[in-house]
């Protein structure tokens, strides 16, 4: 069974308060190192009567659990793509203690996570490229 816009609206209103009105939907295909790591539709809602944000994002996680994910518009979630990135980074951080997905976003934090690498991962493979043992 598919999750409806009404289900997403209810989830936003329950989790964040205020009155949500569906604005539009955006397909998002987030890639990491050339491979798709998340693909789905993010629904954008206008949010009235919420002191923290005037916009919110909601989607259904494509995993087995089909969990609804909601996020308020913020400095780290300025649009649907950034909201997915912030959620993925928070999930990675919770599971593994790091958030490689935050690359190139300049993110400094999110309601769902405590720390972010400032866009560069010091253990990234690019540091290991270069010379090939001539000698």
trRosetta pair geometry for C-beta under 8 A, 3 or more apart (Angstrom, degrees):
i j d omega theta_ij theta_ji phi_ij phi_ji
3 7 4.7 -111 -169 76 86 144
3 8 6.5 95 143 -49 113 87
3 60 4.8 150 29 -71 142 135
3 66 7.1 169 -36 169 120 108
3 68 6.4 167 -157 -82 158 104
4 7 4.9 110 55 0 71 97
4 8 7.3 -133 103 1 45 85
5 8 5.6 -55 -152 39 37 112
5 9 6.1 43 148 -24 68 105
5 22 5.0 0 -176 -83 130 149
5 43 6.3 169 -123 -139 83 156
6 9 5.4 -49 -143 35 33 116
6 10 6.3 35 156 -20 64 104
7 10 5.8 -53 -149 36 29 111
7 11 6.4 32 151 -21 63 106
7 68 6.7 -145 139 -82 101 146
8 11 5.6 -54 -150 34 32 114
8 12 6.6 32 153 -18 65 103
8 22 7.8 81 82 -93 117 105
8 43 5.2 70 134 57 164 146
8 45 7.5 -174 128 -47 106 129
8 58 3.9 145 -168 114 106 140
8 59 7.5 27 -121 -71 128 21
8 60 7.8 -96 -82 -47 105 83
8 68 6.3 -170 -107 -147 65 124
8 70 7.6 149 -165 -87 75 99
9 12 6.0 -55 -153 34 30 109
9 13 6.3 22 155 -13 65 110
9 20 4.7 -171 -148 89 77 120
9 21 7.8 39 -127 -95 120 20
9 22 6.4 -73 -74 -51 114 91
9 45 6.5 148 -108 -112 73 144
9 58 7.7 -150 -59 32 33 160
10 13 5.8 -59 -144 42 30 108
10 14 6.0 29 158 -19 67 111
11 14 5.9 -57 -142 39 26 109
11 15 6.0 12 164 -8 64 116
11 58 6.0 130 78 -137 120 137
11 68 4.5 -111 -105 128 167 145
11 70 5.3 -176 128 -46 104 130
12 15 6.2 -67 -139 45 23 100
12 16 5.6 -33 -178 32 64 115
12 18 7.9 -53 139 72 96 96
12 20 4.4 73 89 -60 133 156
12 45 5.7 -147 12 55 177 158
12 47 7.1 -123 158 -98 128 112
12 56 4.8 127 -146 112 129 150
12 58 5.5 -98 -56 -55 106 132
12 70 4.9 174 -92 -140 67 139
13 16 7.1 -70 -113 58 15 75
13 17 6.9 30 -164 -139 52 13
13 18 6.6 -125 -121 76 70 55
13 19 6.6 21 -110 -115 116 35
13 20 5.3 -123 -55 3 89 106
15 70 5.1 146 59 64 150 143
16 47 7.2 -39 111 -143 132 145
16 50 6.0 14 143 -129 102 139
16 52 7.5 -108 -167 55 105 125
16 53 7.6 -37 178 47 140 114
16 56 6.1 178 49 -104 162 145
16 70 6.6 -132 -21 135 117 133
16 72 5.7 147 -130 -67 145 107
17 49 7.2 -105 144 117 90 91
17 50 5.5 140 93 -108 87 89
18 47 4.8 58 118 180 147 92
18 48 5.7 167 -174 80 101 41
18 49 4.3 166 -127 80 74 76
18 50 3.3 -54 -47 -49 144 94
19 47 7.3 150 73 -157 42 51
19 48 4.6 -18 58 61 96 100
19 49 5.6 59 6 30 87 117
20 45 4.1 4 -167 168 104 142
20 46 7.2 146 -155 75 52 46
20 47 5.5 -18 -98 -101 71 74
20 48 8.0 -167 -72 21 25 72
20 56 6.2 -64 -113 49 117 127
21 45 6.2 143 65 -164 35 82
21 46 4.7 -17 60 58 97 98
21 47 7.9 -168 22 -74 71 31
21 48 7.2 40 -7 -8 108 105
22 25 8.0 -12 -171 -49 108 86
22 43 6.3 -47 -135 -179 96 116
22 44 7.8 97 -162 80 56 51
22 45 5.7 -48 -98 -104 40 81
23 44 4.6 -57 64 105 113 94
23 45 6.0 165 -1 -118 92 21
23 46 5.2 105 -61 -28 114 86
23 55 7.6 -28 -4 -133 151 100
24 43 7.7 -170 103 -151 32 58
24 44 5.3 4 59 49 70 112
25 41 5.2 10 177 179 117 111
25 42 6.9 161 -157 82 65 40
25 43 4.9 -30 -102 -101 86 68
25 44 7.0 -171 -87 12 31 77
26 41 7.1 152 74 -157 36 63
26 42 5.2 -21 63 62 91 92
26 44 6.6 49 -7 -25 107 111
26 80 4.4 171 64 33 136 168
26 81 7.9 -83 124 -43 138 75
27 39 8.0 3 -177 -169 90 77
27 40 7.6 -161 -147 114 61 24
27 41 5.6 -40 -96 -99 58 71
27 42 8.0 146 -114 18 10 74
28 38 7.0 -7 115 114 103 101
28 39 7.2 -170 96 -138 59 39
28 40 6.2 -9 58 65 90 62
28 41 7.4 143 14 -113 80 20
28 42 5.2 36 -11 -9 127 114
28 59 7.9 -65 32 -92 126 160
28 80 5.6 -146 -63 136 128 110
28 81 5.5 172 -131 -95 117 67
28 84 5.3 166 137 -18 156 157
29 36 5.7 -50 -174 -127 96 110
29 38 7.5 175 -150 92 34 58
29 39 4.8 12 -114 -111 77 89
30 36 7.3 105 76 -154 46 62
30 37 5.7 -56 102 62 93 88
30 38 4.3 15 45 54 111 100
30 39 7.5 -150 27 -68 64 50
30 81 6.9 145 -85 -153 97 82
30 84 5.5 -157 -41 120 139 130
30 85 6.4 172 -128 -75 141 75
30 88 6.8 -151 112 -25 160 156
30 101 7.5 27 161 -152 135 115
31 34 6.2 -8 171 -143 124 9
31 35 6.2 154 -155 74 84 27
31 36 5.5 -50 -96 -91 79 45
31 37 6.5 127 -132 5 27 85
32 35 6.2 -31 67 62 67 81
32 37 4.7 22 10 -22 109 138
32 100 7.0 79 -153 118 136 110
32 101 6.3 -75 -86 -106 129 73
32 103 7.8 119 -130 27 88 129
36 39 5.5 9 178 -47 127 113
37 88 7.0 82 120 -144 122 147
37 101 7.4 -138 94 -104 153 112
38 62 7.0 160 -150 19 68 122
38 84 5.8 -180 110 177 148 124
38 88 6.1 -118 -32 -78 145 131
39 62 6.6 31 66 -40 65 162
40 59 5.4 107 120 -179 130 130
40 60 6.8 -149 -164 66 140 68
40 61 7.7 -109 -49 -132 167 21
40 62 5.2 -152 -68 -50 119 109
40 84 7.8 165 54 -112 103 133
41 59 6.3 174 89 -128 51 103
42 57 5.4 -7 -180 -168 112 109
42 58 7.4 145 -161 71 65 31
42 59 4.6 -56 -105 -61 61 124
42 80 3.7 147 91 -155 144 114
42 81 7.8 -154 17 -57 155 39
42 83 6.5 135 -153 71 145 125
42 84 6.3 -108 -71 -50 136 109
43 57 7.1 147 76 -159 50 55
43 58 5.1 -26 62 67 101 84
43 59 6.5 159 11 -77 76 64
44 55 6.6 -14 -171 -170 92 110
44 56 7.9 153 -158 82 48 42
44 57 6.0 -23 -102 -103 60 74
44 80 6.1 -84 -66 -64 102 107
45 55 6.8 151 82 -159 53 59
45 56 4.8 -18 64 64 105 88
45 57 7.4 -176 20 -82 82 25
45 58 6.6 26 -10 5 121 109
46 54 6.7 -23 -159 160 73 77
46 55 6.1 -42 -114 -102 44 70
47 50 4.7 -19 147 18 117 134
47 53 5.8 44 64 104 142 85
47 54 5.7 177 61 -173 84 26
47 55 5.8 -174 10 -86 100 13
47 56 4.9 78 -53 -11 132 103
47 72 7.5 -51 13 -128 168 86
47 73 7.9 -166 20 10 126 106
48 54 7.8 31 -85 -142 42 71
50 53 5.7 -20 109 58 126 63
50 54 7.3 179 63 -85 101 34
50 56 7.8 57 30 -45 170 118
50 72 7.5 -153 146 -123 145 123
52 72 5.7 3 113 -179 118 161
52 74 7.9 -21 160 -86 103 97
53 56 6.3 112 105 -67 132 77
53 72 4.0 164 6 -174 154 107
53 73 4.6 150 -159 50 126 83
53 74 6.7 -72 -86 -63 127 70
54 73 6.8 -39 57 48 60 137
55 72 7.6 118 87 -166 54 59
55 73 3.9 50 73 -27 96 139
56 70 6.2 5 172 -173 117 98
56 71 6.8 166 -161 86 74 39
56 72 5.3 -44 -106 -107 85 51
56 73 6.5 -109 -78 -17 36 79
57 70 7.0 157 85 -155 52 51
57 71 5.0 -13 59 61 99 90
57 72 7.9 -177 19 -90 76 6
57 73 7.2 109 -20 -66 94 69
57 77 6.6 -129 17 171 133 124
57 80 5.6 159 -130 -109 133 64
57 83 4.0 9 64 -169 158 177
58 68 6.3 0 -170 -176 104 99
58 69 6.8 167 -148 86 54 52
58 70 4.7 -12 -99 -102 89 78
58 71 7.7 173 -76 20 48 62
59 68 7.5 169 90 -150 29 59
59 69 5.6 -13 63 57 77 97
59 84 7.2 6 27 -89 153 97
60 66 5.5 -7 -179 -168 112 73
60 67 7.2 155 -157 80 62 31
60 68 5.8 -39 -99 -96 66 60
60 69 7.5 151 -113 13 15 80
61 65 6.5 13 80 73 125 92
61 66 6.5 180 67 -139 76 18
61 67 4.6 13 24 57 124 82
61 68 7.6 -137 -2 -75 82 12
61 69 5.6 88 -52 -24 93 114
62 66 7.9 7 -136 -102 18 60
63 66 7.2 -140 77 -48 60 38
63 67 7.2 0 59 16 107 94
69 87 5.5 60 175 -142 145 152
71 74 7.7 -92 165 8 95 107
71 77 5.1 -133 141 -147 126 169
71 83 4.5 165 73 -154 139 106
71 86 6.5 129 -150 81 156 125
71 87 6.2 -118 -52 -61 138 107
71 111 7.7 168 -143 47 84 115
71 112 7.5 -60 -111 -23 107 128
72 77 6.9 120 89 73 46 135
72 111 7.2 52 39 1 107 147
73 77 5.9 -137 -133 103 34 93
73 78 6.8 60 -161 -124 87 32
73 83 7.9 -61 -96 -76 52 115
74 77 4.8 52 41 40 83 89
74 78 7.6 -91 78 -63 38 56
74 110 7.0 131 82 -132 142 68
74 111 6.9 160 -35 -19 166 101
75 78 7.1 -4 -161 -59 23 96
75 108 7.1 -26 118 46 129 102
75 109 7.9 37 77 63 117 78
76 82 6.5 -172 154 166 49 111
76 86 4.9 109 133 -97 110 130
76 105 7.5 63 -151 142 79 128
76 107 4.6 61 -130 -140 106 102
76 108 6.9 -139 -73 45 107 58
76 109 6.3 -137 -42 82 141 40
76 110 4.5 -101 80 -83 153 88
77 82 5.0 169 -131 113 40 98
77 83 4.1 64 -152 -90 111 70
77 86 5.0 -75 -70 10 97 150
77 110 6.9 80 -31 -128 101 108
78 82 5.0 42 38 41 70 159
79 82 5.1 88 51 17 70 104
79 83 6.9 -125 100 -11 33 92
80 83 5.6 -55 -146 32 30 114
80 84 6.6 28 157 -16 64 102
81 84 5.9 -55 -154 35 32 108
81 85 6.4 32 149 -18 66 107
82 85 5.4 -51 -146 38 36 115
82 86 6.2 38 155 -21 67 104
82 105 6.6 132 -126 -148 90 126
82 107 7.9 157 -159 -84 100 112
83 86 5.8 -52 -147 36 29 110
83 87 6.4 28 154 -17 63 107
84 87 5.7 -57 -148 39 31 110
84 88 6.2 31 155 -18 67 107
85 88 5.7 -56 -145 38 29 110
85 89 6.1 30 156 -19 65 108
85 101 5.5 -174 -156 146 74 109
85 102 6.8 114 163 -101 107 48
85 105 5.9 157 137 -76 153 153
85 107 7.5 -165 122 -48 118 143
86 89 5.7 -54 -145 38 29 112
86 90 6.3 31 154 -20 64 106
86 107 6.7 167 -95 -130 87 148
86 110 4.4 151 -164 -109 115 152
86 112 6.5 116 150 42 94 119
86 113 7.5 -150 -172 10 77 117
87 90 5.7 -53 -147 36 31 111
87 91 6.3 33 153 -20 64 105
87 112 6.6 36 -111 59 52 166
88 91 5.6 -54 -148 36 32 113
88 92 6.4 31 154 -16 66 105
88 99 7.9 124 113 -156 69 90
88 101 4.3 -148 109 -167 115 178
89 92 5.8 -53 -147 38 31 110
89 93 6.2 33 154 -21 64 108
89 99 3.6 54 -162 -167 86 123
89 100 7.9 -161 -114 53 79 34
89 101 4.5 -135 -71 68 76 107
89 102 4.7 64 -110 -55 141 92
89 107 7.1 172 28 77 174 162
89 110 7.1 121 80 11 119 145
89 113 6.0 -69 119 -24 95 162
89 116 6.7 19 169 -113 143 102
90 93 5.6 -54 -145 37 30 114
90 94 6.3 31 155 -20 64 106
90 99 7.2 24 -54 -110 26 129
90 110 6.0 -100 -64 88 113 135
90 112 3.4 -10 -118 123 157 115
90 113 4.2 -139 -105 -49 77 103
91 94 5.8 -55 -148 36 29 110
91 95 6.3 17 157 -10 64 112
92 95 5.9 -64 -143 44 29 104
92 96 5.6 -37 -179 38 69 109
92 98 6.2 -53 142 91 107 58
92 99 4.8 135 80 -111 117 57
92 100 6.5 -111 168 25 164 75
92 101 6.1 157 -1 0 144 108
93 96 7.2 -78 -116 60 15 67
93 97 6.5 28 -159 -138 54 15
93 98 6.4 -136 -101 81 60 8
93 99 4.6 -15 -56 -59 97 104
93 113 4.7 88 45 -131 161 118
93 114 7.4 178 165 33 145 74
93 115 7.4 161 -137 58 135 72
94 113 7.7 -113 -42 -101 82 87
98 117 7.5 15 -158 -24 90 118
99 102 4.9 51 122 -14 107 113
99 113 6.4 37 -64 -155 152 161
99 115 7.9 174 12 95 122 65
99 116 6.0 -58 69 -120 137 70
99 117 7.0 -175 66 10 85 89
100 103 6.5 0 171 -33 61 104
100 117 8.0 8 -101 31 41 133
100 121 5.7 12 -122 -81 81 148
102 105 5.4 -98 -169 37 62 119
102 107 4.9 -102 -152 42 110 125
102 116 4.9 -173 -152 -158 170 107
102 117 6.2 149 76 52 126 77
102 119 6.8 -106 131 -90 89 42
103 119 6.1 79 -153 -163 41 55
103 120 7.6 70 -127 -93 78 27
103 121 6.7 -49 -85 -19 101 105
104 119 5.6 89 -75 -156 21 100
105 119 6.5 -162 45 -102 50 89
106 118 7.3 9 -135 -171 49 69
106 119 5.3 2 -76 -64 47 129
107 110 6.8 -11 -177 -43 126 100
107 116 4.9 -100 101 179 98 166
107 119 7.5 141 25 -68 65 77
108 116 6.2 -159 -137 53 17 129
108 118 7.7 18 -96 -110 72 76
109 113 6.8 -154 -154 84 58 82
109 114 7.4 -19 -134 -167 99 22
109 115 7.6 -30 -100 -106 84 23
109 116 6.1 -145 -72 -1 44 117
110 113 4.9 45 56 33 101 90
110 116 7.6 89 -4 -53 92 127
113 116 6.7 88 110 -61 130 88
117 120 6.3 -112 149 71 110 45
117 121 5.6 82 109 -91 164 59
117 122 7.5 -140 -148 -9 134 80
120 124 7.1 -98 -174 -4 70 134
121 124 4.3 109 79 -50 98 98
122 127 7.1 29 -180 -39 50 156
123 127 7.3 -96 -147 35 21 135
124 127 5.9 108 71 -5 71 96
125 128 5.5 -65 -160 39 53 109
125 129 6.7 63 146 -38 78 95
126 129 5.7 -39 -150 12 41 117
131 134 6.8 -101 -169 15 97 90
